[in-house]
Amino acid sequence: HNPEFVREAAERFGSQCIVVAIDAKQVSADPARWEIFTHGGRKPTGIDAIDWARRMVDYGAGEILLTSMDRDGTKAGFDLPLTRAVADAVPVPVIASGGVGNLDHLVEGILEGHADAVLAASIFHFGEYTIEQAKRRMAEAGIEVRL
């Protein structure tokens, strides 16, 4: 993690070009707290995910790609409290990632998690759903999407 690199890149290319990826795991339930992990979720950093998201925006990040390492690959849905906490803490778009198992999870990420965008992989890779189906489900829920 090198926040100065984010600042330098944002100054050179503009914040709209800078996406900071945050891989977070829940480390406390009460109060809810998430920590950033590296190396595919194996190495704790001791850095609070919400504080880091705010700091990265202060340094010039124009977008946050937020992955719940607890949910990634589970198909159990996004970590909505994590997504909501980060999305509500920063003034830039947040992309929710990790855990999508069905099309309703995409809708929940936007409506309940307050994410600006959602990311899914395995439900498309393994042919369970198509991107067109995902867009239609989101549009049916009142979410603006390009069809």
Secondary structure, DSSP 4 states (H G I P E B T S, - for coil): --HHHHHHHHHHH-GGG-EEEEEEEEEEETTEEEEEEETTTTEEEEEEHHHHHHHHHHHT-SEEEEEETTTTTT-S---HHHHHHHHHH-SS-EEEES---SHHHHHHHHHTT--SEE---HHHHTTSS-HHHHHHHHHHTT-----
